[in-house]
Amino acid sequence: MKKILLVLTLVFSVSLNAQDTSDFKSKTINFIKLTGSAQMFDDAISQIGMMVPEDKKEAYTKEAQGTLDDLYSELAKVYMKEFTEAEINELIGFYNSEIGQKLASKQTEITQSGMAIGQNWGMSLSQIAQKYSN
């Protein structure tokens, strides 16, 4: 009887933990989408799809969209390692705020501008390094 009770307790706790993890993962995926990533992924699918002939574009788009669930799942794992569920809840709250939505809508532009600035900085560092390499 004790063994049965122990097994049932173990199964129940594993089930609860899986459910908690599933809820946490769902919240994390929601957060990722709120950050503007969903739009960036849709844009990437469209841009890469420009090389697909028009008569095959619908099939390509459907298959490409089908890869997003796995992508979000893998990204969620990364965030779940770095943030607690409470922190993800706070981030969701931020991205649901007016300023959070503004940040999400501007994220692509900010990232592109930042990359250009970083490239220029890297070139100037290369020039400094060359100066000292001779």
Backbone as numpy.savetxt, mean C-alpha at the origin, in Angstrom:
# Nx Ny Nz CAx CAy CAz Cx Cy Cz
-11.56 -35.74 28.92 -12.38 -34.56 28.92 -11.51 -33.30 28.92
-10.44 -33.33 29.72 -9.54 -32.17 29.78 -8.89 -31.92 28.42
-8.54 -33.02 27.73 -7.91 -32.88 26.42 -8.87 -32.24 25.43
-10.11 -32.65 25.45 -11.11 -32.08 24.55 -11.30 -30.60 24.84
-11.38 -30.25 26.10 -11.53 -28.86 26.50 -10.33 -28.04 26.07
-9.13 -28.58 26.23 -7.91 -27.91 25.82 -7.89 -27.68 24.31
-8.25 -28.73 23.55 -8.28 -28.62 22.09 -9.31 -27.58 21.66
-10.49 -27.60 22.25 -11.52 -26.62 21.90 -11.06 -25.20 22.23
-10.41 -25.02 23.37 -9.89 -23.71 23.74 -8.85 -23.24 22.74
-7.96 -24.13 22.35 -6.93 -23.81 21.36 -7.54 -23.43 20.02
-8.48 -24.23 19.55 -9.15 -23.96 18.27 -9.89 -22.63 18.33
-10.57 -22.36 19.43 -11.31 -21.12 19.58 -10.37 -19.91 19.59
-9.25 -20.02 20.29 -8.31 -18.89 20.35 -7.65 -18.65 19.00
-7.33 -19.72 18.26 -6.77 -19.57 16.92 -7.79 -18.92 16.01
-9.03 -19.32 16.12 -10.10 -18.74 15.31 -10.26 -17.25 15.61
-10.25 -16.88 16.88 -10.36 -15.46 17.24 -9.17 -14.67 16.73
-7.98 -15.23 16.86 -6.78 -14.54 16.40 -6.83 -14.34 14.89
-7.26 -15.35 14.15 -7.38 -15.23 12.70 -8.38 -14.16 12.33
-9.50 -14.10 13.08 -10.51 -13.10 12.82 -9.96 -11.70 13.12
-9.24 -11.56 14.24 -8.63 -10.28 14.57 -7.65 -9.84 13.50
-6.82 -10.79 13.03 -5.84 -10.49 12.00 -6.55 -10.10 10.71
-7.64 -10.78 10.40 -8.40 -10.47 9.19 -8.99 -9.06 9.25
-9.53 -8.69 10.41 -10.07 -7.34 10.59 -8.96 -6.30 10.47
-7.83 -6.58 11.10 -6.68 -5.69 11.05 -6.21 -5.53 9.61
-6.15 -6.64 8.87 -5.72 -6.59 7.48 -6.70 -5.78 6.64
-7.99 -5.97 6.85 -9.00 -5.20 6.12 -8.85 -3.71 6.39
-8.64 -3.36 7.66 -8.44 -1.95 8.00 -7.17 -1.41 7.34
-6.15 -2.23 7.32 -4.88 -1.80 6.73 -5.03 -1.58 5.23
-5.73 -2.46 4.57 -5.98 -2.29 3.13 -6.81 -1.03 2.89
-7.79 -0.79 3.73 -8.58 0.44 3.63 -7.67 1.66 3.76
-6.76 1.63 4.74 -5.82 2.73 4.93 -4.97 2.93 3.67
-4.43 1.85 3.11 -3.59 1.96 1.92 -4.35 2.64 0.79
-5.59 2.25 0.62 -6.41 2.86 -0.44 -6.67 4.34 -0.17
-6.85 4.68 1.11 -7.10 6.08 1.47 -5.91 6.99 1.18
-4.69 6.42 1.17 -3.49 7.23 0.97 -3.32 7.71 -0.46
-4.16 7.25 -1.36 -4.04 7.62 -2.76 -3.41 6.52 -3.60
-3.02 5.44 -2.96 -2.38 4.34 -3.69 -3.31 3.74 -4.73
-4.58 3.65 -4.42 -5.54 3.04 -5.36 -5.50 3.80 -6.69
-5.49 5.11 -6.62 -5.43 5.92 -7.84 -4.12 5.71 -8.58
-3.02 5.62 -7.83 -1.72 5.40 -8.47 -1.68 4.04 -9.17
-2.26 3.01 -8.52 -2.28 1.69 -9.14 -3.17 1.68 -10.38
-4.31 2.35 -10.30 -5.19 2.45 -11.47 -4.50 3.19 -12.61
-3.78 4.25 -12.27 -3.03 5.00 -13.29 -1.95 4.13 -13.93
-1.26 3.33 -13.11 -0.22 2.44 -13.63 -0.83 1.41 -14.58
-1.97 0.87 -14.20 -2.64 -0.11 -15.06 -3.00 0.55 -16.40
-3.50 1.77 -16.35 -3.86 2.49 -17.58 -2.63 2.80 -18.42
-1.57 3.30 -17.78 -0.36 3.66 -18.53 0.27 2.44 -19.19
0.41 1.37 -18.43 1.01 0.16 -19.01 0.08 -0.42 -20.08
-1.22 -0.25 -19.89 -2.19 -0.74 -20.85 -2.20 0.00 -22.17
-1.52 1.15 -22.22 -1.48 1.91 -23.47 -0.79 1.12 -24.58
0.07 0.16 -24.21 0.75 -0.64 -25.22 -0.10 -1.83 -25.69
-1.24 -2.03 -25.05 -2.12 -3.14 -25.41 -3.05 -2.68 -26.53
-3.20 -3.49 -27.57 -4.12 -3.11 -28.66 -5.53 -2.89 -28.13
-6.22 -1.99 -28.76 -7.56 -1.57 -28.32 -8.52 -2.74 -28.19
-8.45 -3.70 -29.11 -9.38 -4.83 -29.08 -9.10 -5.80 -27.92
-7.96 -5.65 -27.25 -7.62 -6.53 -26.13 -7.57 -5.77 -24.80
-7.82 -4.47 -24.85 -7.68 -3.63 -23.68 -8.65 -4.00 -22.56
-9.86 -4.35 -22.90 -10.85 -4.72 -21.87 -10.40 -5.96 -21.10
-9.92 -6.97 -21.83 -9.45 -8.19 -21.18 -8.21 -7.90 -20.33
-7.30 -7.08 -20.87 -6.10 -6.69 -20.11 -6.49 -5.99 -18.82
-7.38 -5.01 -18.92 -7.78 -4.23 -17.74 -8.42 -5.12 -16.69
-9.27 -6.04 -17.12 -9.91 -6.95 -16.18 -8.88 -7.82 -15.47
-7.93 -8.37 -16.21 -6.90 -9.22 -15.61 -5.97 -8.40 -14.71
-5.60 -7.21 -15.17 -4.72 -6.35 -14.37 -5.40 -5.93 -13.07
-6.67 -5.58 -13.14 -7.42 -5.22 -11.93 -7.50 -6.41 -10.97
-7.51 -7.61 -11.53 -7.57 -8.82 -10.73 -6.31 -9.05 -9.90
-5.22 -8.38 -10.24 -3.98 -8.53 -9.47 -3.95 -7.63 -8.24
-4.87 -6.70 -8.14 -4.83 -5.71 -7.07 -5.07 -6.30 -5.68
-5.94 -7.29 -5.57 -6.21 -7.88 -4.26 -4.93 -8.45 -3.65
-4.15 -9.18 -4.45 -2.89 -9.73 -3.95 -1.90 -8.62 -3.62
-1.87 -7.59 -4.45 -0.98 -6.46 -4.19 -1.32 -5.80 -2.86
-2.59 -5.51 -2.65 -3.02 -4.88 -1.40 -2.73 -5.79 -0.20
-2.92 -7.08 -0.38 -2.67 -8.03 0.69 -1.19 -8.03 1.09
-0.31 -8.03 0.10 1.12 -8.02 0.37 1.55 -6.69 1.01
1.02 -5.59 0.51 1.34 -4.29 1.11 0.82 -4.19 2.54
-0.35 -4.76 2.77 -0.92 -4.74 4.13 0.01 -5.45 5.10
0.60 -6.55 4.67 1.53 -7.28 5.54 2.70 -6.38 5.95
3.20 -5.60 5.01 4.31 -4.69 5.31 3.88 -3.67 6.36
2.73 -3.04 6.15 2.25 -2.04 7.11 1.93 -2.67 8.47
1.40 -3.88 8.46 1.02 -4.54 9.71 2.25 -4.91 10.55
3.40 -5.03 9.91 4.64 -5.27 10.65 5.11 -4.00 11.34
4.80 -2.87 10.76 5.33 -1.59 11.23 4.37 -0.81 12.14
3.08 -1.07 12.00 2.07 -0.32 12.74 1.14 -1.27 13.49
0.69 -0.83 14.65 -0.31 -1.59 15.39 -1.69 -1.29 14.79
-2.66 -2.08 15.19 -4.02 -1.84 14.71 -4.51 -0.47 15.18
-4.17 -0.10 16.40 -4.57 1.22 16.92 -3.95 2.34 16.08
-2.71 2.17 15.68 -2.05 3.18 14.85 -2.68 3.26 13.47
-3.03 2.10 12.90 -3.72 2.10 11.60 -5.05 2.83 11.73
-5.77 2.61 12.84 -7.03 3.32 13.06 -6.81 4.83 13.10
-5.73 5.27 13.75 -5.42 6.70 13.79 -5.09 7.23 12.40
-4.33 6.45 11.64 -3.99 6.87 10.27 -5.24 6.95 9.40
-6.14 6.00 9.56 -7.40 6.05 8.81 -8.16 7.32 9.18
-8.19 7.63 10.46 -8.85 8.87 10.89 -8.23 10.09 10.23
-6.90 10.11 10.18 -6.22 11.24 9.54 -6.58 11.32 8.06
-6.48 10.19 7.35 -6.75 10.21 5.91 -8.22 10.43 5.58
-9.09 10.26 6.55 -10.50 10.61 6.36 -10.76 12.08 6.66
-9.78 12.77 7.25 -9.94 14.19 7.54 -9.72 15.00 6.26
-10.09 16.25 6.30 -9.94 17.12 5.13 -8.48 17.24 4.71
-7.59 17.45 5.69 -6.17 17.60 5.35 -5.58 16.27 4.87
-6.03 15.17 5.43 -5.57 13.86 4.99 -5.98 13.57 3.55
-7.20 13.95 3.20 -7.69 13.75 1.84 -6.91 14.63 0.87
-6.57 15.85 1.32 -5.77 16.74 0.46 -4.39 16.12 0.23
-3.77 15.62 1.30 -2.46 14.97 1.15 -2.55 13.80 0.18
-3.56 12.96 0.32 -3.72 11.80 -0.56 -3.89 12.24 -2.01
-4.64 13.30 -2.24 -4.88 13.76 -3.62 -3.63 14.38 -4.25
-2.73 14.88 -3.42 -1.51 15.53 -3.91 -0.29 14.61 -3.89
-0.44 13.41 -3.35 0.70 12.53 -3.11 1.50 12.22 -4.37
0.84 11.96 -5.48 1.56 11.63 -6.72 2.41 12.81 -7.17
1.82 14.00 -7.17 2.57 15.20 -7.57 3.75 15.45 -6.65
3.51 15.31 -5.34 4.58 15.53 -4.35 5.70 14.52 -4.56
5.35 13.27 -4.80 6.35 12.23 -5.00 7.18 12.51 -6.25
6.52 12.88 -7.34 7.24 13.18 -8.58 8.18 14.38 -8.39
7.69 15.42 -7.75 8.54 16.59 -7.51 9.71 16.23 -6.61
9.44 15.45 -5.58 10.49 15.02 -4.67 11.55 14.18 -5.37
11.13 13.33 -6.30 12.09 12.52 -7.04 13.00 13.40 -7.90
12.42 14.41 -8.53 13.22 15.33 -9.36 14.23 16.08 -8.49
13.78 16.54 -7.34 14.68 17.24 -6.42 15.79 16.29 -5.97
15.43 15.07 -5.65 16.41 14.07 -5.22 17.43 13.75 -6.30
16.99 13.68 -7.55 17.92 13.42 -8.65 18.92 14.56 -8.79
18.43 15.80 -8.72 19.32 16.96 -8.81 20.32 16.96 -7.67
19.85 16.66 -6.47 20.72 16.60 -5.31 21.78 15.52 -5.49
21.35 14.36 -5.99 22.29 13.26 -6.23 23.37 13.64 -7.24
22.99 14.37 -8.29 23.98 14.82 -9.27 24.97 15.79 -8.64
24.47 16.69 -7.79 25.39 17.63 -7.14 26.32 16.89 -6.18
25.83 15.86 -5.51 26.70 15.06 -4.65 27.77 14.34 -5.47
27.39 13.86 -6.64 28.35 13.19 -7.52 29.46 14.14 -7.91
29.10 15.39 -8.21 30.10 16.39 -8.56 31.05 16.67 -7.39
30.49 16.74 -6.19 31.33 16.95 -5.00 32.26 15.75 -4.80
31.73 14.55 -4.96 32.54 13.34 -4.79 33.66 13.30 -5.83
33.35 13.68 -7.07 34.37 13.69 -8.13 35.48 14.68 -7.79
35.11 15.80 -7.22 36.08 16.83 -6.84 37.11 16.26 -5.86
36.65 15.39 -4.96 37.53 14.82 -3.96 38.16 13.49 -4.37
37.74 12.96 -5.50 38.26 11.67 -5.96 39.58 11.83 -6.71
39.89 13.00 -7.17 41.11 13.21 -7.97 42.31 13.43 -7.13
